[in-house]
Amino acid sequence: MGPAEWAKRSLISWIDRRFDPEFLTQLQHLPVQLNEYGYDPFGFSREDIKVVLWFSQQLYRKYFRAQVFDIDRVPDGRVLVIANHSGQLPFDAVCLACALLLDRQPPRVLRAMIERFIPTYPFISYLFARWGQIIGSPENCERLLEAGEAILVFPEGARGISKPFTQRYQLQAFGNGFMRLALKTRTPILPVAVVGAEEQAPAINVKPLARLLGAPAFPVVPTPPFFPIIPYPAKYRIYFGEPRTFLGDPDDDDDVIDSLALQVKNSIQTMLYTGLKERRHVFW
């Protein structure tokens, strides 16, 4: 055993002692198809997810103090989790994944569809694969849905995280790829609204730097270190809507598919307005 593998096993052993034994047992029985080496076809590892989950739960429980509503609506089997996207960096995705692992019974792994530019950054491709995140292609998503997985999709894409702070909680245009996929695979859609992420990093996007780096946005926040790697501790409120299965032809014209996607968008927007009305303050 090399030094790197020894360090990894020691870290996992340390983490195992800090999780509830019953929860660890549930993790061992997650409905994920792994080979004899402990990896799925996309590189996901149940052991690696423990490491990121331990650190992520500190953000989820203690920093953002996330509060979830109606998480019992998350169904078993394949499902497309459709949510609003904001906050410059994907802390909202981290909290949604934590919600399904820590607050749902039994826990579920949430697989996120990531932008194609993300794996071009050093180490990111390896780490995201180990944590269950995959390139957001229709082929990848179909394979996971056929295996009964829960897939997280942000139909706003980069538009959601790069919009001006003055447009917070105003959903941007939805792509319709998720709806075509749902129709093709007869997969339920679960709308989710995240309140709190918009205030975690009010920023100005510097477009010339974004173009230089090949990224959709380069956010600059008003406090050091000026890049939103350290978000403000806004309180998260996560609302799960009713799952819904849509019927139709996945090859229909864009106008038809867009009208179905708009129904999902309107459902999320309504939950956002409800969440904003119910919360007492941005930070508590």
C-alpha positions as CSV (number, residue, x, y, z in Angstrom):
1,M,0.0,0.0,0.0
2,G,1.4,3.4,-1.1
3,P,1.5,6.5,1.1
4,A,-1.4,8.1,-0.7
5,E,-3.6,5.0,-0.3
6,W,-2.6,4.7,3.3
7,A,-3.5,8.3,4.0
8,K,-6.8,7.9,2.2
9,R,-7.8,4.8,4.2
10,S,-6.7,6.5,7.5
11,L,-8.9,9.5,6.7
12,I,-11.9,7.3,5.8
13,S,-11.4,5.4,9.1
14,W,-11.3,8.6,11.0
15,I,-14.5,9.8,9.3
16,D,-16.3,6.5,9.9
17,R,-15.9,6.9,13.6
18,R,-17.7,10.3,13.4
19,F,-20.7,9.1,11.5
20,D,-23.6,7.3,13.1
21,P,-23.2,3.5,12.6
22,E,-26.7,3.2,11.3
23,F,-26.1,5.8,8.7
24,L,-22.9,4.1,7.6
25,T,-24.9,0.9,7.2
26,Q,-27.4,2.7,5.0
27,L,-24.6,4.1,2.9
28,Q,-23.4,0.5,2.3
29,H,-26.8,-0.3,0.9
30,L,-27.2,2.6,-1.4
31,P,-28.8,1.5,-4.7
32,V,-25.7,2.2,-6.8
33,Q,-24.2,-0.3,-9.2
34,L,-20.5,-0.8,-8.3
35,N,-17.9,-3.2,-9.7
36,E,-15.7,-5.4,-7.6
37,Y,-13.3,-2.5,-7.1
38,G,-16.0,-0.3,-5.6
39,Y,-16.6,2.1,-8.5
40,D,-19.5,2.6,-10.8
41,P,-19.1,3.0,-14.6
42,F,-18.6,6.8,-14.2
43,G,-16.0,6.5,-11.4
44,F,-18.3,7.1,-8.3
45,S,-16.9,5.6,-5.1
46,R,-19.0,5.0,-2.0
47,E,-15.8,5.4,0.1
48,D,-14.9,8.7,-1.5
49,I,-18.4,10.1,-1.0
50,K,-17.9,9.7,2.8
51,V,-14.9,12.1,2.7
52,V,-16.7,14.8,0.8
53,L,-19.9,14.2,2.8
54,W,-18.1,14.7,6.1
55,F,-16.9,18.1,5.1
56,S,-20.0,19.1,3.2
57,Q,-22.2,18.4,6.1
58,Q,-20.3,21.1,8.1
59,L,-21.4,23.6,5.4
60,Y,-24.9,22.1,5.2
61,R,-25.7,21.8,8.9
62,K,-23.5,24.5,10.6
63,Y,-22.6,27.2,8.0
64,F,-25.7,27.5,5.9
65,R,-28.0,25.9,8.6
66,A,-30.1,24.4,5.8
67,Q,-33.8,23.7,6.5
68,V,-35.7,21.3,4.3
69,F,-39.4,21.2,3.6
70,D,-41.3,18.1,2.3
71,I,-38.2,16.0,1.6
72,D,-40.5,13.0,1.9
73,R,-41.7,13.9,-1.6
74,V,-38.4,12.6,-3.1
75,P,-39.5,9.3,-4.7
76,D,-37.6,6.1,-4.9
77,G,-36.3,5.0,-8.3
78,R,-35.2,7.3,-11.2
79,V,-36.1,10.9,-10.9
80,L,-34.9,14.3,-12.4
81,V,-34.4,16.8,-9.6
82,I,-34.9,20.2,-11.2
83,A,-33.8,23.3,-9.2
84,N,-33.0,27.0,-9.5
85,H,-29.3,27.8,-9.6
86,S,-27.5,30.7,-8.0
87,G,-24.7,31.9,-5.8
88,Q,-21.8,32.0,-8.3
89,L,-20.3,28.7,-7.0
90,P,-22.4,25.5,-6.7
91,F,-22.8,25.4,-2.9
92,D,-26.5,25.0,-3.7
93,A,-25.8,21.7,-5.4
94,V,-23.7,20.6,-2.4
95,C,-26.6,21.3,0.0
96,L,-29.1,19.5,-2.2
97,A,-26.9,16.5,-2.3
98,C,-26.5,16.6,1.5
99,A,-30.3,16.9,1.9
100,L,-30.9,13.7,0.1
101,L,-28.1,11.9,1.9
102,L,-28.6,13.3,5.4
103,D,-32.3,14.2,5.7
104,R,-34.1,11.6,3.5
105,Q,-35.0,8.1,4.7
106,P,-33.5,6.1,3.2
107,P,-30.6,8.3,1.9
108,R,-30.1,8.7,-1.8
109,V,-27.1,9.8,-3.9
110,L,-27.9,12.8,-6.0
111,R,-25.9,12.8,-9.3
112,A,-25.3,16.3,-10.7
113,M,-24.9,17.2,-14.4
114,I,-21.9,19.4,-14.6
115,E,-20.8,21.8,-17.4
116,R,-18.4,20.5,-20.0
117,F,-15.8,23.2,-19.1
118,I,-15.4,22.1,-15.5
119,P,-13.3,18.9,-16.0
120,T,-10.7,21.0,-17.9
121,Y,-9.5,22.4,-14.6
122,P,-6.7,20.4,-12.8
123,F,-7.9,17.6,-10.4
124,I,-11.5,18.6,-10.8
125,S,-12.3,15.8,-13.3
126,Y,-11.0,13.1,-11.0
127,L,-12.6,14.4,-7.8
128,F,-16.0,15.2,-9.3
129,A,-16.2,11.7,-10.8
130,R,-15.4,10.1,-7.5
131,W,-18.1,12.2,-5.9
132,G,-20.7,11.1,-8.4
133,Q,-20.8,14.1,-10.7
134,I,-20.8,13.6,-14.4
135,I,-20.7,15.6,-17.7
136,G,-24.2,16.7,-18.5
137,S,-24.7,14.8,-21.8
138,P,-28.1,13.2,-22.6
139,E,-26.3,9.8,-23.1
140,N,-24.8,9.9,-19.5
141,C,-28.1,11.0,-18.0
142,E,-30.0,8.2,-19.8
143,R,-27.6,5.6,-18.5
144,L,-28.0,6.8,-14.9
145,L,-31.8,7.0,-15.2
146,E,-31.9,3.5,-16.5
147,A,-30.0,2.4,-13.4
148,G,-32.7,4.1,-11.2
149,E,-30.6,7.1,-10.1
150,A,-31.6,10.6,-9.0
151,I,-30.2,13.3,-11.3
152,L,-29.8,17.0,-10.4
153,V,-30.3,19.4,-13.3
154,F,-30.1,23.2,-13.2
155,P,-32.0,24.2,-16.4
156,E,-30.9,27.8,-16.1
157,G,-27.2,26.7,-16.4
158,A,-24.6,29.4,-16.2
159,R,-27.4,32.0,-16.7
160,G,-28.5,31.4,-13.2
161,I,-25.2,31.9,-11.4
162,S,-24.1,34.8,-13.5
163,K,-27.2,37.0,-13.5
164,P,-26.9,40.4,-11.7
165,F,-27.7,40.5,-7.9
166,T,-30.6,42.9,-8.7
167,Q,-32.3,39.9,-10.5
168,R,-32.0,37.5,-7.5
169,Y,-34.8,34.9,-7.3
170,Q,-36.0,35.8,-10.8
171,L,-35.6,32.5,-12.8
172,Q,-33.7,32.8,-16.0
173,A,-34.7,31.0,-19.2
174,F,-34.9,27.2,-18.8
175,G,-33.3,24.9,-21.4
176,N,-35.6,22.2,-22.5
177,G,-33.2,19.3,-22.6
178,F,-34.3,17.9,-19.3
179,M,-37.9,17.8,-20.5
180,R,-37.1,15.9,-23.6
181,L,-35.1,13.4,-21.5
182,A,-38.0,13.1,-19.0
183,L,-40.5,12.4,-21.9
184,K,-38.2,9.9,-23.5
185,T,-37.5,7.9,-20.4
186,R,-40.9,8.4,-18.6
187,T,-39.0,9.8,-15.6
188,P,-40.8,11.8,-12.9
189,I,-39.7,15.5,-12.5
190,L,-39.2,16.8,-8.9
191,P,-39.2,20.6,-8.8
192,V,-37.0,22.1,-6.0
193,A,-36.6,25.7,-4.9
194,V,-33.5,26.9,-3.0
195,V,-33.8,30.1,-1.0
196,G,-30.6,31.6,0.5
197,A,-28.0,30.9,-2.2
198,E,-28.7,34.2,-4.0
199,E,-27.3,36.1,-1.0
200,Q,-24.3,33.9,-0.3
201,A,-22.2,35.8,-2.9
202,P,-23.5,39.1,-4.3
203,A,-21.0,39.7,-7.1
204,I,-20.1,41.6,-10.3
205,N,-19.1,39.3,-13.2
206,V,-16.0,40.4,-15.0
207,K,-16.6,39.2,-18.5
208,P,-13.1,39.7,-20.0
209,L,-11.6,37.5,-17.3
210,A,-14.3,34.9,-17.8
211,R,-13.5,34.8,-21.6
212,L,-9.8,34.5,-20.8
213,L,-10.4,31.5,-18.6
214,G,-13.0,29.9,-20.8
215,A,-15.7,30.1,-18.1
216,P,-19.2,31.5,-18.3
217,A,-18.5,34.0,-15.6
218,F,-15.8,35.4,-13.3
219,P,-17.5,36.7,-10.2
220,V,-15.9,39.4,-8.0
221,V,-17.4,40.0,-4.5
222,P,-16.9,43.2,-2.5
223,T,-14.9,41.6,0.4
224,P,-11.6,39.7,0.5
225,P,-10.5,37.4,-1.1
226,F,-12.9,39.0,-3.7
227,F,-13.6,35.7,-5.3
228,P,-16.6,33.9,-3.8
229,I,-14.7,30.9,-2.5
230,I,-15.8,31.9,1.0
231,P,-19.6,32.5,0.7
232,Y,-21.6,34.6,3.2
233,P,-23.4,32.4,5.8
234,A,-26.9,32.9,4.4
235,K,-29.5,30.5,5.8
236,Y,-30.7,28.0,3.2
237,R,-34.3,26.9,2.9
238,I,-34.9,24.1,0.5
239,Y,-38.4,23.3,-0.7
240,F,-39.3,20.0,-2.5
241,G,-42.4,20.1,-4.7
242,E,-44.7,17.3,-5.8
243,P,-43.1,15.0,-8.4
244,R,-44.8,14.9,-11.7
245,T,-44.6,12.7,-14.8
246,F,-45.1,14.4,-18.1
247,L,-46.5,12.7,-21.2
248,G,-45.7,13.6,-24.8
249,D,-43.4,13.1,-27.7
250,P,-39.7,13.9,-26.8
251,D,-39.1,14.9,-30.5
252,D,-41.9,17.5,-30.6
253,D,-41.1,21.0,-31.7
254,D,-39.3,23.3,-29.3
255,D,-42.5,25.4,-28.7
256,V,-44.3,22.3,-27.4
257,I,-41.4,21.2,-25.2
258,D,-40.8,24.7,-24.0
259,S,-44.4,25.0,-22.8
260,L,-43.9,21.9,-20.6
261,A,-40.6,23.1,-19.3
262,L,-42.3,26.4,-18.4
263,Q,-44.8,24.5,-16.2
264,V,-41.8,23.3,-14.1
265,K,-40.2,26.7,-14.1
266,N,-43.5,28.3,-12.8
267,S,-43.7,25.7,-10.1
268,I,-40.2,26.5,-8.9
269,Q,-40.8,30.2,-9.1
270,T,-44.0,29.9,-7.0
271,M,-42.0,28.0,-4.3
272,L,-39.3,30.6,-4.3
273,Y,-41.9,33.3,-3.7
274,T,-43.4,31.2,-0.8
275,G,-39.9,30.7,0.7
276,L,-39.1,34.4,0.5
277,K,-42.3,35.3,2.2
278,E,-41.8,32.7,5.0
279,R,-38.2,33.5,5.9
280,R,-37.6,36.0,8.6
281,H,-34.1,37.1,7.6
282,V,-31.3,36.3,5.1
283,F,-29.0,35.0,7.8
284,W,-31.3,33.3,10.3
